[in-house]
Amino acid sequence: MARQTTNKIKIYRAMRDMTQEELADKAGVTRQTIIAIEKNKYVPSLELAFKIAKVFNETIEKIFEYQNDSK
Amino acid sequence: MNYQEFKKIKILTTSFISAIVAIAVVYDNIILALAGVLIGVLFLFLVRKKTKIILVDERIQIIAGRAARLTYVISTVIIAFLSLIFVGIGRQTGEADYETLGIILSYITLFSVASYSLSYKYFSKKYGETNDEQD
């Protein structure tokens, strides 16, 4: 059973013409963290996920998706 | 100031401290070495305080925590093994120095394990561990 949290940060960032640096500043994290989240190498805490969703003015479910693939 | 500029300042300050310590070693001057380290650390602390950029976030804290845990495990196991080896050599050869060194190392291992356990307990309590029964 593979579980993975994916996100659409890159898409939302592109839609709003926002750089990783700008998003990082608004969410209160480093640019490296945004890069890691976008590449699905790091799953953010619930608090950070809410902050990112708030930056995009969207709900958390629209930005982050939890996949539970049964094999 | 952005992160890259801060990184450059950090590298320059570290180079400065290294150079001062090297000069202090050559001239056998401990005060110069201490002053160099103190000034460097103080300077970096002030730069860190003045800068508006975010240098530490949750991902960096997680990485630091994992690195610290791995360092603790590796160093404790190595010191524990060394203490056993030194005590063994000391008892076989009859040299008290080896045995003393082994005993000191084993106490360092104990101190390391005890401080880890205490700090683990402290943070565990801080972040919500409780023995209260479920309602």
N, CA and C atoms of all chains as a GROMACS GRO file, in nm:
protein
  618
    1MET      N    1   0.084  -0.121   0.000
    1MET     CA    2   0.000   0.000   0.000
    1MET      C    3   0.088   0.126   0.000
    2ALA      N    4   0.075   0.206  -0.106
    2ALA     CA    5   0.157   0.327  -0.114
    2ALA      C    6   0.073   0.450  -0.084
    3ARG      N    7   0.122   0.528   0.011
    3ARG     CA    8   0.051   0.651   0.046
    3ARG      C    9   0.138   0.769   0.008
    4GLN      N   10   0.076   0.869  -0.051
    4GLN     CA   11   0.154   0.985  -0.090
    4GLN      C   12   0.070   1.112  -0.086
    5THR      N   13   0.134   1.215  -0.036
    5THR     CA   14   0.067   1.344  -0.038
    5THR      C   15   0.124   1.425  -0.153
    6THR      N   16   0.038   1.460  -0.246
    6THR     CA   17   0.083   1.540  -0.360
    6THR      C   18   0.023   1.681  -0.347
    7ASN      N   19   0.075   1.770  -0.428
    7ASN     CA   20   0.023   1.908  -0.419
    7ASN      C   21   0.026   1.977  -0.556
    8LYS      N   22  -0.050   2.085  -0.563
    8LYS     CA   23  -0.059   2.160  -0.689
    8LYS      C   24   0.000   2.301  -0.671
    9ILE      N   25   0.097   2.313  -0.584
    9ILE     CA   26   0.155   2.445  -0.555
    9ILE      C   27   0.211   2.510  -0.682
   10LYS      N   28   0.284   2.430  -0.759
   10LYS     CA   29   0.347   2.484  -0.880
   10LYS      C   30   0.241   2.543  -0.975
   11ILE      N   31   0.129   2.472  -0.988
   11ILE     CA   32   0.022   2.517  -1.078
   11ILE      C   33  -0.038   2.648  -1.026
   12TYR      N   34  -0.069   2.648  -0.897
   12TYR     CA   35  -0.130   2.770  -0.837
   12TYR      C   36  -0.033   2.888  -0.841
   13ARG      N   37   0.095   2.857  -0.826
   13ARG     CA   38   0.196   2.962  -0.831
   13ARG      C   39   0.203   3.022  -0.971
   14ALA      N   40   0.198   2.934  -1.071
   14ALA     CA   41   0.202   2.980  -1.210
   14ALA      C   42   0.077   3.061  -1.244
   15MET      N   43  -0.038   3.015  -1.191
   15MET     CA   44  -0.164   3.087  -1.217
   15MET      C   45  -0.161   3.229  -1.161
   16ARG      N   46  -0.091   3.244  -1.051
   16ARG     CA   47  -0.084   3.376  -0.986
   16ARG      C   48   0.046   3.450  -1.019
   17ASP      N   49   0.126   3.393  -1.108
   17ASP     CA   50   0.252   3.453  -1.150
   17ASP      C   51   0.339   3.486  -1.028
   18MET      N   52   0.354   3.388  -0.944
   18MET     CA   53   0.426   3.407  -0.818
   18MET      C   54   0.556   3.326  -0.820
   19THR      N   55   0.662   3.384  -0.772
   19THR     CA   56   0.789   3.309  -0.766
   19THR      C   57   0.794   3.227  -0.638
   20GLN      N   58   0.888   3.132  -0.637
   20GLN     CA   59   0.905   3.048  -0.516
   20GLN      C   60   0.946   3.135  -0.397
   21GLU      N   61   1.030   3.235  -0.426
   21GLU     CA   62   1.078   3.327  -0.322
   21GLU      C   63   0.961   3.403  -0.259
   22GLU      N   64   0.871   3.451  -0.345
   22GLU     CA   65   0.755   3.527  -0.295
   22GLU      C   66   0.664   3.439  -0.209
   23LEU      N   67   0.640   3.317  -0.258
   23LEU     CA   68   0.556   3.225  -0.181
   23LEU      C   69   0.621   3.191  -0.046
   24ALA      N   70   0.752   3.169  -0.052
   24ALA     CA   71   0.826   3.136   0.071
   24ALA      C   72   0.815   3.250   0.173
   25ASP      N   73   0.832   3.373   0.126
   25ASP     CA   74   0.821   3.490   0.215
   25ASP      C   75   0.682   3.499   0.278
   26LYS      N   76   0.581   3.478   0.194
   26LYS     CA   77   0.442   3.490   0.244
   26LYS      C   78   0.406   3.376   0.340
   27ALA      N   79   0.463   3.258   0.316
   27ALA     CA   80   0.430   3.144   0.403
   27ALA      C   81   0.524   3.137   0.525
   28GLY      N   82   0.629   3.218   0.523
   28GLY     CA   83   0.721   3.222   0.637
   28GLY      C   84   0.817   3.104   0.643
   29VAL      N   85   0.860   3.058   0.524
   29VAL     CA   86   0.959   2.949   0.518
   29VAL      C   87   1.069   2.986   0.418
   30THR      N   88   1.168   2.900   0.407
   30THR     CA   89   1.276   2.926   0.311
   30THR      C   90   1.234   2.879   0.171
   31ARG      N   91   1.303   2.930   0.070
   31ARG     CA   92   1.272   2.892  -0.068
   31ARG      C   93   1.299   2.742  -0.089
   32GLN      N   94   1.402   2.692  -0.019
   32GLN     CA   95   1.437   2.550  -0.030
   32GLN      C   96   1.321   2.460   0.015
   33THR      N   97   1.247   2.507   0.114
   33THR     CA   98   1.133   2.428   0.162
   33THR      C   99   1.022   2.424   0.057
   34ILE      N  100   0.999   2.537  -0.008
   34ILE     CA  101   0.896   2.540  -0.114
   34ILE      C  102   0.938   2.446  -0.228
   35ILE      N  103   1.067   2.450  -0.263
   35ILE     CA  104   1.117   2.361  -0.370
   35ILE      C  105   1.094   2.215  -0.330
   36ALA      N  106   1.128   2.182  -0.204
   36ALA     CA  107   1.111   2.044  -0.156
   36ALA      C  108   0.964   2.001  -0.157
   37ILE      N  109   0.876   2.092  -0.120
   37ILE     CA  110   0.732   2.058  -0.119
   37ILE      C  111   0.683   2.038  -0.262
   38GLU      N  112   0.723   2.127  -0.352
   38GLU     CA  113   0.680   2.116  -0.492
   38GLU      C  114   0.725   1.985  -0.556
   39LYS      N  115   0.844   1.940  -0.516
   39LYS     CA  116   0.897   1.815  -0.572
   39LYS      C  117   0.845   1.692  -0.497
   40ASN      N  118   0.756   1.714  -0.401
   40ASN     CA  119   0.700   1.606  -0.317
   40ASN      C  120   0.807   1.532  -0.238
   41LYS      N  121   0.915   1.603  -0.206
   41LYS     CA  122   1.021   1.541  -0.126
   41LYS      C  123   0.998   1.568   0.022
   42TYR      N  124   0.917   1.667   0.050
   42TYR     CA  125   0.888   1.701   0.189
   42TYR      C  126   0.738   1.729   0.204
   43VAL      N  127   0.677   1.665   0.302
   43VAL     CA  128   0.535   1.687   0.329
   43VAL      C  129   0.526   1.792   0.440
   44PRO      N  130   0.463   1.907   0.412
   44PRO     CA  131   0.460   2.013   0.513
   44PRO      C  132   0.369   1.978   0.631
   45SER      N  133   0.391   2.050   0.740
   45SER     CA  134   0.304   2.032   0.857
   45SER      C  135   0.166   2.087   0.822
   46LEU      N  136   0.068   2.053   0.905
   46LEU     CA  137  -0.068   2.100   0.881
   46LEU      C  138  -0.073   2.254   0.883
   47GLU      N  139   0.004   2.310   0.975
   47GLU     CA  140   0.007   2.457   0.989
   47GLU      C  141   0.061   2.522   0.862
   48LEU      N  142   0.172   2.468   0.810
   48LEU     CA  143   0.230   2.525   0.688
   48LEU      C  144   0.139   2.503   0.568
   49ALA      N  145   0.074   2.387   0.564
   49ALA     CA  146  -0.019   2.359   0.454
   49ALA      C  147  -0.133   2.461   0.455
   50PHE      N  148  -0.183   2.494   0.574
   50PHE     CA  149  -0.289   2.595   0.586
   50PHE      C  150  -0.238   2.733   0.541
   51LYS      N  151  -0.114   2.764   0.581
   51LYS     CA  152  -0.056   2.893   0.544
   51LYS      C  153  -0.045   2.907   0.393
   52ILE      N  154   0.003   2.799   0.328
   52ILE     CA  155   0.019   2.801   0.183
   52ILE      C  156  -0.118   2.816   0.115
   53ALA      N  157  -0.215   2.741   0.166
   53ALA     CA  158  -0.350   2.750   0.111
   53ALA      C  159  -0.405   2.892   0.126
   54LYS      N  160  -0.374   2.954   0.238
   54LYS     CA  161  -0.422   3.090   0.264
   54LYS      C  162  -0.357   3.191   0.169
   55VAL      N  163  -0.229   3.168   0.138
   55VAL     CA  164  -0.158   3.256   0.044
   55VAL      C  165  -0.230   3.255  -0.091
   56PHE      N  166  -0.274   3.135  -0.132
   56PHE     CA  167  -0.344   3.123  -0.261
   56PHE      C  168  -0.494   3.152  -0.250
   57ASN      N  169  -0.538   3.177  -0.127
   57ASN     CA  170  -0.679   3.204  -0.102
   57ASN      C  171  -0.768   3.087  -0.146
   58GLU      N  172  -0.720   2.968  -0.116
   58GLU     CA  173  -0.793   2.847  -0.154
   58GLU      C  174  -0.807   2.757  -0.030
   59THR      N  175  -0.886   2.651  -0.044
   59THR     CA  176  -0.895   2.557   0.068
   59THR      C  177  -0.776   2.460   0.059
   60ILE      N  178  -0.745   2.402   0.171
   60ILE     CA  179  -0.628   2.311   0.178
   60ILE      C  180  -0.646   2.190   0.085
   61GLU      N  181  -0.770   2.143   0.071
   61GLU     CA  182  -0.796   2.025  -0.013
   61GLU      C  183  -0.769   2.051  -0.161
   62LYS      N  184  -0.780   2.178  -0.200
   62LYS     CA  185  -0.755   2.210  -0.341
   62LYS      C  186  -0.606   2.210  -0.373
   63ILE      N  187  -0.526   2.241  -0.274
   63ILE     CA  188  -0.381   2.248  -0.296
   63ILE      C  189  -0.316   2.113  -0.270
   64PHE      N  190  -0.358   2.048  -0.162
   64PHE     CA  191  -0.295   1.921  -0.123
   64PHE      C  192  -0.392   1.804  -0.141
   65GLU      N  193  -0.334   1.692  -0.183
   65GLU     CA  194  -0.415   1.573  -0.207
   65GLU      C  195  -0.347   1.452  -0.144
   66TYR      N  196  -0.426   1.375  -0.073
   66TYR     CA  197  -0.371   1.255  -0.010
   66TYR      C  198  -0.414   1.133  -0.089
   67GLN      N  199  -0.314   1.061  -0.142
   67GLN     CA  200  -0.346   0.942  -0.222
   67GLN      C  201  -0.315   0.817  -0.142
   68ASN      N  202  -0.408   0.725  -0.143
   68ASN     CA  203  -0.389   0.600  -0.072
   68ASN      C  204  -0.412   0.487  -0.171
   69ASP      N  205  -0.305   0.452  -0.242
   69ASP     CA  206  -0.317   0.351  -0.348
   69ASP      C  207  -0.296   0.211  -0.293
   70SER      N  208  -0.400   0.130  -0.303
   70SER     CA  209  -0.386  -0.010  -0.260
   70SER      C  210  -0.336  -0.092  -0.377
   71LYS      N  211  -0.227  -0.170  -0.352
   71LYS     CA  212  -0.174  -0.252  -0.461
   71LYS      C  213  -0.212  -0.398  -0.444
   72MET      N  214   1.902   4.220   0.252
   72MET     CA  215   1.995   4.107   0.240
   72MET      C  216   1.918   3.979   0.207
   73ASN      N  217   1.965   3.907   0.105
   73ASN     CA  218   1.899   3.781   0.076
   73ASN      C  219   1.981   3.664   0.132
   74TYR      N  220   1.931   3.542   0.110
   74TYR     CA  221   1.994   3.424   0.170
   74TYR      C  222   2.136   3.403   0.118
   75GLN      N  223   2.156   3.430  -0.013
   75GLN     CA  224   2.288   3.411  -0.073
   75GLN      C  225   2.391   3.505  -0.010
   76GLU      N  226   2.349   3.630   0.013
   76GLU     CA  227   2.440   3.728   0.075
   76GLU      C  228   2.474   3.686   0.218
   77PHE      N  229   2.372   3.636   0.289
   77PHE     CA  230   2.395   3.589   0.426
   77PHE      C  231   2.494   3.473   0.426
   78LYS      N  232   2.480   3.385   0.327
   78LYS     CA  233   2.570   3.269   0.315
   78LYS      C  234   2.715   3.315   0.293
   79LYS      N  235   2.730   3.420   0.208
   79LYS     CA  236   2.864   3.474   0.180
   79LYS      C  237   2.926   3.531   0.308
   80ILE      N  238   2.844   3.607   0.383
   80ILE     CA  239   2.892   3.665   0.510
   80ILE      C  240   2.933   3.555   0.607
   81LYS      N  241   2.855   3.448   0.610
   81LYS     CA  242   2.883   3.335   0.699
   81LYS      C  243   3.018   3.270   0.663
   82ILE      N  244   3.039   3.250   0.532
   82ILE     CA  245   3.164   3.189   0.486
   82ILE      C  246   3.283   3.280   0.519
   83LEU      N  247   3.267   3.411   0.493
   83LEU     CA  248   3.374   3.507   0.522
   83LEU      C  249   3.407   3.510   0.671
   84THR      N  250   3.304   3.509   0.754
   84THR     CA  251   3.326   3.513   0.900
   84THR      C  252   3.396   3.385   0.946
   85THR      N  253   3.353   3.271   0.893
   85THR     CA  254   3.417   3.144   0.930
   85THR      C  255   3.564   3.144   0.888
   86SER      N  256   3.592   3.198   0.768
   86SER     CA  257   3.730   3.207   0.721
   86SER      C  258   3.811   3.297   0.814
   87PHE      N  259   3.750   3.408   0.856
   87PHE     CA  260   3.816   3.502   0.947
   87PHE      C  261   3.851   3.431   1.080
   88ILE      N  262   3.754   3.358   1.135
   88ILE     CA  263   3.777   3.287   1.262
   88ILE      C  264   3.890   3.184   1.244
   89SER      N  265   3.885   3.109   1.134
   89SER     CA  266   3.987   3.007   1.108
   89SER      C  267   4.125   3.070   1.100
   90ALA      N  268   4.135   3.184   1.028
   90ALA     CA  269   4.264   3.253   1.012
   90ALA      C  270   4.316   3.302   1.146
   91ILE      N  271   4.228   3.361   1.225
   91ILE     CA  272   4.269   3.413   1.356
   91ILE      C  273   4.316   3.298   1.447
   92VAL      N  274   4.241   3.188   1.446
   92VAL     CA  275   4.278   3.072   1.530
   92VAL      C  276   4.412   3.015   1.483
   93ALA      N  277   4.433   3.008   1.350
   93ALA     CA  278   4.560   2.958   1.296
   93ALA      C  279   4.676   3.047   1.340
   94ILE      N  280   4.658   3.180   1.330
   94ILE     CA  281   4.763   3.274   1.374
   94ILE      C  282   4.789   3.257   1.525
   95ALA      N  283   4.679   3.242   1.600
   95ALA     CA  284   4.692   3.227   1.746
   95ALA      C  285   4.769   3.100   1.782
   96VAL      N  286   4.747   2.993   1.704
   96VAL     CA  287   4.818   2.867   1.729
   96VAL      C  288   4.967   2.885   1.700
   97VAL      N  289   4.996   2.952   1.587
   97VAL     CA  290   5.136   2.975   1.548
   97VAL      C  291   5.209   3.055   1.656
   98TYR      N  292   5.144   3.162   1.704
   98TYR     CA  293   5.207   3.248   1.806
   98TYR      C  294   5.179   3.201   1.950
   99ASP      N  295   5.112   3.087   1.964
   99ASP     CA  296   5.083   3.029   2.095
   99ASP      C  297   5.010   3.130   2.186
  100ASN      N  298   4.908   3.192   2.130
  100ASN     CA  299   4.836   3.296   2.203
  100ASN      C  300   4.688   3.257   2.216
  101ILE      N  301   4.651   3.206   2.331
  101ILE     CA  302   4.513   3.157   2.351
  101ILE      C  303   4.412   3.272   2.356
  102ILE      N  304   4.456   3.388   2.405
  102ILE     CA  305   4.364   3.504   2.416
  102ILE      C  306   4.322   3.550   2.276
  103LEU      N  307   4.418   3.551   2.184
  103LEU     CA  308   4.388   3.591   2.046
  103LEU      C  309   4.287   3.494   1.984
  104ALA      N  310   4.306   3.365   2.009
  104ALA     CA  311   4.214   3.263   1.956
  104ALA      C  312   4.074   3.282   2.012
  105LEU      N  313   4.066   3.301   2.142
  105LEU     CA  314   3.935   3.319   2.207
  105LEU      C  315   3.867   3.446   2.159
  106ALA      N  316   3.947   3.554   2.146
  106ALA     CA  317   3.892   3.682   2.100
  106ALA      C  318   3.838   3.670   1.957
  107GLY      N  319   3.915   3.601   1.872
  107GLY     CA  320   3.874   3.580   1.732
  107GLY      C  321   3.743   3.504   1.723
  108VAL      N  322   3.734   3.395   1.798
  108VAL     CA  323   3.612   3.312   1.797
  108VAL      C  324   3.494   3.393   1.851
  109LEU      N  325   3.517   3.463   1.961
  109LEU     CA  326   3.411   3.541   2.025
  109LEU      C  327   3.357   3.651   1.932
  110ILE      N  328   3.451   3.725   1.870
  110ILE     CA  329   3.410   3.833   1.778
  110ILE      C  330   3.332   3.775   1.660
  111GLY      N  331   3.383   3.665   1.605
  111GLY     CA  332   3.317   3.601   1.490
  111GLY      C  333   3.176   3.556   1.523
  112VAL      N  334   3.162   3.488   1.637
  112VAL     CA  335   3.031   3.436   1.679
  112VAL      C  336   2.934   3.551   1.707
  113LEU      N  337   2.986   3.654   1.775
  113LEU     CA  338   2.904   3.771   1.807
  113LEU      C  339   2.857   3.842   1.679
  114PHE      N  340   2.949   3.855   1.584
  114PHE     CA  341   2.918   3.921   1.456
  114PHE      C  342   2.808   3.844   1.382
  115LEU      N  343   2.824   3.712   1.377
  115LEU     CA  344   2.723   3.629   1.308
  115LEU      C  345   2.588   3.637   1.379
  116PHE      N  346   2.593   3.639   1.512
  116PHE     CA  347   2.470   3.650   1.591
  116PHE      C  348   2.397   3.781   1.560
  117LEU      N  349   2.473   3.891   1.553
  117LEU     CA  350   2.412   4.022   1.523
  117LEU      C  351   2.356   4.028   1.382
  118VAL      N  352   2.432   3.972   1.288
  118VAL     CA  353   2.384   3.970   1.148
  118VAL      C  354   2.254   3.890   1.139
  119ARG      N  355   2.252   3.774   1.206
  119ARG     CA  356   2.133   3.687   1.210
  119ARG      C  357   2.013   3.762   1.267
  120LYS      N  358   2.039   3.841   1.372
  120LYS     CA  359   1.931   3.914   1.439
  120LYS      C  360   1.877   4.028   1.353
  121LYS      N  361   1.970   4.093   1.281
  121LYS     CA  362   1.933   4.210   1.201
  121LYS      C  363   1.861   4.171   1.072
  122THR      N  364   1.900   4.055   1.019
  122THR     CA  365   1.845   4.017   0.888
  122THR      C  366   1.697   3.980   0.898
  123LYS      N  367   1.625   4.013   0.794
  123LYS     CA  368   1.481   3.988   0.793
  123LYS      C  369   1.447   3.853   0.728
  124ILE      N  370   1.546   3.796   0.661
  124ILE     CA  371   1.517   3.673   0.587
  124ILE      C  372   1.499   3.554   0.682
  125ILE      N  373   1.420   3.456   0.637
  125ILE     CA  374   1.394   3.337   0.719
  125ILE      C  375   1.508   3.238   0.698
  126LEU      N  376   1.575   3.206   0.807
  126LEU     CA  377   1.689   3.115   0.798
  126LEU      C  378   1.656   2.975   0.849
  127VAL      N  379   1.559   2.968   0.938
  127VAL     CA  380   1.520   2.838   0.995
  127VAL      C  381   1.370   2.819   0.981
  128ASP      N  382   1.330   2.707   0.928
  128ASP     CA  383   1.186   2.674   0.923
  128ASP      C  384   1.168   2.529   0.965
  129GLU      N  385   1.043   2.478   0.954
  129GLU     CA  386   1.015   2.344   1.006
  129GLU      C  387   1.097   2.234   0.938
  130ARG      N  388   1.121   2.250   0.806
  130ARG     CA  389   1.198   2.146   0.734
  130ARG      C  390   1.342   2.143   0.786
  131ILE      N  391   1.400   2.261   0.805
  131ILE     CA  392   1.538   2.269   0.856
  131ILE      C  393   1.546   2.213   0.998
  132GLN      N  394   1.442   2.239   1.078
  132GLN     CA  395   1.439   2.185   1.215
  132GLN      C  396   1.430   2.033   1.215
  133ILE      N  397   1.352   1.978   1.122
  133ILE     CA  398   1.340   1.832   1.112
  133ILE      C  399   1.474   1.772   1.071
  134ILE      N  400   1.538   1.836   0.971
  134ILE     CA  401   1.668   1.787   0.924
  134ILE      C  402   1.769   1.792   1.039
  135ALA      N  403   1.771   1.905   1.112
  135ALA     CA  404   1.865   1.920   1.224
  135ALA      C  405   1.839   1.815   1.331
  136GLY      N  406   1.711   1.788   1.359
  136GLY     CA  407   1.674   1.688   1.460
  136GLY      C  408   1.721   1.549   1.420
  137ARG      N  409   1.700   1.514   1.293
  137ARG     CA  410   1.740   1.382   1.246
  137ARG      C  411   1.892   1.368   1.246
  138ALA      N  412   1.959   1.475   1.202
  138ALA     CA  413   2.106   1.472   1.200
  138ALA      C  414   2.161   1.458   1.342
  139ALA      N  415   2.099   1.530   1.436
  139ALA     CA  416   2.144   1.523   1.576
  139ALA      C  417   2.123   1.383   1.632
  140ARG      N  418   2.011   1.322   1.599
  140ARG     CA  419   1.981   1.186   1.648
  140ARG      C  420   2.080   1.085   1.592
  141LEU      N  421   2.109   1.098   1.462
  141LEU     CA  422   2.204   1.007   1.398
  141LEU      C  423   2.343   1.025   1.458
  142THR      N  424   2.382   1.151   1.479
  142THR     CA  425   2.512   1.180   1.540
  142THR      C  426   2.520   1.119   1.679
  143TYR      N  427   2.411   1.132   1.755
  143TYR     CA  428   2.405   1.077   1.891
  143TYR      C  429   2.423   0.926   1.888
  144VAL      N  430   2.349   0.860   1.799
  144VAL     CA  431   2.356   0.713   1.792
  144VAL      C  432   2.497   0.668   1.755
  145ILE      N  433   2.552   0.729   1.647
  145ILE     CA  434   2.685   0.687   1.600
  145ILE      C  435   2.791   0.713   1.707
  146SER      N  436   2.794   0.835   1.761
  146SER     CA  437   2.899   0.869   1.858
  146SER      C  438   2.887   0.786   1.986
  147THR      N  439   2.763   0.764   2.032
  147THR     CA  440   2.746   0.686   2.156
  147THR      C  441   2.791   0.542   2.137
  148VAL      N  442   2.753   0.483   2.024
  148VAL     CA  443   2.792   0.343   1.999
  148VAL      C  444   2.944   0.332   1.988
  149ILE      N  445   3.006   0.426   1.914
  149ILE     CA  446   3.152   0.421   1.897
  149ILE      C  447   3.223   0.438   2.033
  150ILE      N  448   3.178   0.536   2.112
  150ILE     CA  449   3.242   0.559   2.243
  150ILE      C  450   3.222   0.438   2.334
  151ALA      N  451   3.102   0.378   2.329
  151ALA     CA  452   3.076   0.260   2.413
  151ALA      C  453   3.168   0.144   2.375
  152PHE      N  454   3.184   0.121   2.242
  152PHE     CA  455   3.274   0.015   2.195
  152PHE      C  456   3.419   0.042   2.238
  153LEU      N  457   3.462   0.169   2.220
  153LEU     CA  458   3.598   0.206   2.258
  153LEU      C  459   3.622   0.184   2.407
  154SER      N  460   3.520   0.217   2.487
  154SER     CA  461   3.536   0.200   2.632
  154SER      C  462   3.554   0.052   2.666
  155LEU      N  463   3.475  -0.034   2.600
  155LEU     CA  464   3.488  -0.178   2.623
  155LEU      C  465   3.627  -0.227   2.582
  156ILE      N  466   3.673  -0.180   2.465
  156ILE     CA  467   3.805  -0.222   2.414
  156ILE      C  468   3.916  -0.178   2.512
  157PHE      N  469   3.909  -0.053   2.555
  157PHE     CA  470   4.013  -0.002   2.646
  157PHE      C  471   4.012  -0.074   2.781
  158VAL      N  472   3.894  -0.100   2.832
  158VAL     CA  473   3.885  -0.173   2.960
  158VAL      C  474   3.942  -0.314   2.942
  159GLY      N  475   3.906  -0.376   2.830
  159GLY     CA  476   3.956  -0.512   2.800
  159GLY      C  477   4.108  -0.514   2.789
  160ILE      N  478   4.163  -0.419   2.711
  160ILE     CA  479   4.310  -0.411   2.694
  160ILE      C  480   4.376  -0.386   2.830
  161GLY      N  481   4.318  -0.293   2.906
  161GLY     CA  482   4.374  -0.259   3.038
  161GLY      C  483   4.379  -0.379   3.130
  162ARG      N  484   4.274  -0.460   3.128
  162ARG     CA  485   4.268  -0.577   3.217
  162ARG      C  486   4.365  -0.687   3.170
  163GLN      N  487   4.380  -0.698   3.038
  163GLN     CA  488   4.468  -0.804   2.984
  163GLN      C  489   4.615  -0.770   3.005
  164THR      N  490   4.650  -0.645   2.978
  164THR     CA  491   4.792  -0.605   2.988
  164THR      C  492   4.829  -0.560   3.129
  165GLY      N  493   4.728  -0.530   3.209
  165GLY     CA  494   4.754  -0.483   3.344
  165GLY      C  495   4.789  -0.335   3.352
  166GLU      N  496   4.771  -0.266   3.239
  166GLU     CA  497   4.801  -0.121   3.238
  166GLU      C  498   4.680  -0.044   3.288
  167ALA      N  499   4.699   0.025   3.398
  167ALA     CA  500   4.587   0.096   3.460
  167ALA      C  501   4.537   0.213   3.375
  168ASP      N  502   4.629   0.273   3.296
  168ASP     CA  503   4.591   0.390   3.214
  168ASP      C  504   4.480   0.356   3.114
  169TYR      N  505   4.496   0.239   3.050
  169TYR     CA  506   4.396   0.198   2.950
  169TYR      C  507   4.260   0.175   3.017
  170GLU      N  508   4.267   0.107   3.132
  170GLU     CA  509   4.142   0.078   3.202
  170GLU      C  510   4.074   0.208   3.248
  171THR      N  511   4.155   0.303   3.297
  171THR     CA  512   4.100   0.432   3.340
  171THR      C  513   4.034   0.504   3.223
  172LEU      N  514   4.103   0.502   3.109
  172LEU     CA  515   4.048   0.566   2.988
  172LEU      C  516   3.916   0.501   2.948
  173GLY      N  517   3.913   0.367   2.956
  173GLY     CA  518   3.792   0.292   2.925
  173GLY      C  519   3.677   0.329   3.017
  174ILE      N  520   3.710   0.342   3.146
  174ILE     CA  521   3.605   0.377   3.244
  174ILE      C  522   3.554   0.519   3.219
  175ILE      N  523   3.647   0.611   3.188
  175ILE     CA  524   3.605   0.750   3.158
  175ILE      C  525   3.512   0.752   3.036
  176LEU      N  526   3.551   0.675   2.934
  176LEU     CA  527   3.468   0.669   2.813
  176LEU      C  528   3.330   0.609   2.842
  177SER      N  529   3.327   0.508   2.929
  177SER     CA  530   3.196   0.448   2.962
  177SER      C  531   3.109   0.547   3.038
  178TYR      N  532   3.172   0.630   3.123
  178TYR     CA  533   3.094   0.734   3.192
  178TYR      C  534   3.041   0.839   3.093
  179ILE      N  535   3.125   0.870   2.994
  179ILE     CA  536   3.080   0.965   2.890
  179ILE      C  537   2.959   0.907   2.816
  180THR      N  538   2.964   0.774   2.787
  180THR     CA  539   2.851   0.707   2.722
  180THR      C  540   2.726   0.717   2.809
  181LEU      N  541   2.744   0.690   2.938
  181LEU     CA  542   2.629   0.697   3.030
  181LEU      C  543   2.571   0.837   3.034
  182PHE      N  544   2.660   0.937   3.040
  182PHE     CA  545   2.616   1.076   3.043
  182PHE      C  546   2.538   1.111   2.916
  183SER      N  547   2.590   1.064   2.803
  183SER     CA  548   2.526   1.090   2.674
  183SER      C  549   2.385   1.030   2.670
  184VAL      N  550   2.374   0.903   2.713
  184VAL     CA  551   2.244   0.834   2.713
  184VAL      C  552   2.148   0.903   2.811
  185ALA      N  553   2.201   0.940   2.929
  185ALA     CA  554   2.115   1.003   3.031
  185ALA      C  555   2.065   1.139   2.982
  186SER      N  556   2.154   1.218   2.923
  186SER     CA  557   2.111   1.352   2.876
  186SER      C  558   2.011   1.338   2.761
  187TYR      N  559   2.031   1.237   2.674
  187TYR     CA  560   1.935   1.215   2.566
  187TYR      C  561   1.799   1.177   2.623
  188SER      N  562   1.800   1.084   2.720
  188SER     CA  563   1.674   1.039   2.780
  188SER      C  564   1.600   1.154   2.847
  189LEU      N  565   1.676   1.237   2.920
  189LEU     CA  566   1.613   1.350   2.990
  189LEU      C  567   1.555   1.451   2.893
  190SER      N  568   1.634   1.484   2.789
  190SER     CA  569   1.584   1.582   2.692
  190SER      C  570   1.465   1.524   2.614
  191TYR      N  571   1.469   1.392   2.587
  191TYR     CA  572   1.357   1.327   2.518
  191TYR      C  573   1.229   1.338   2.602
  192LYS      N  574   1.246   1.309   2.732
  192LYS     CA  575   1.132   1.316   2.824
  192LYS      C  576   1.076   1.458   2.831
  193TYR      N  577   1.169   1.556   2.836
  193TYR     CA  578   1.128   1.696   2.845
  193TYR      C  579   1.047   1.738   2.722
  194PHE      N  580   1.101   1.708   2.603
  194PHE     CA  581   1.030   1.748   2.480
  194PHE      C  582   0.902   1.668   2.459
  195SER      N  583   0.905   1.542   2.506
  195SER     CA  584   0.786   1.458   2.496
  195SER      C  585   0.672   1.518   2.578
  196LYS      N  586   0.706   1.568   2.698
  196LYS     CA  587   0.605   1.631   2.784
  196LYS      C  588   0.560   1.763   2.723
  197LYS      N  589   0.658   1.837   2.671
  197LYS     CA  590   0.628   1.968   2.613
  197LYS      C  591   0.531   1.957   2.495
  198TYR      N  592   0.549   1.850   2.416
  198TYR     CA  593   0.465   1.834   2.298
  198TYR      C  594   0.352   1.734   2.319
  199GLY      N  595   0.302   1.727   2.443
  199GLY     CA  596   0.173   1.664   2.464
  199GLY      C  597   0.164   1.525   2.518
  200GLU      N  598   0.278   1.459   2.551
  200GLU     CA  599   0.265   1.324   2.606
  200GLU      C  600   0.201   1.332   2.745
  201THR      N  601   0.102   1.248   2.766
  201THR     CA  602   0.032   1.249   2.894
  201THR      C  603  -0.008   1.108   2.934
  202ASN      N  604  -0.022   1.085   3.064
  202ASN     CA  605  -0.066   0.954   3.110
  202ASN      C  606  -0.216   0.955   3.145
  203ASP      N  607  -0.280   1.068   3.115
  203ASP     CA  608  -0.423   1.078   3.146
  203ASP      C  609  -0.501   0.972   3.069
  204GLU      N  610  -0.603   0.917   3.136
  204GLU     CA  611  -0.686   0.817   3.070
  204GLU      C  612  -0.780   0.883   2.971
  205GLN      N  613  -0.811   0.806   2.868
  205GLN     CA  614  -0.902   0.858   2.767
  205GLN      C  615  -1.043   0.864   2.820
  206ASP      N  616  -1.115   0.970   2.785
  206ASP     CA  617  -1.254   0.984   2.832
  206ASP      C  618  -1.348   0.889   2.756
   0.00000   0.00000   0.00000
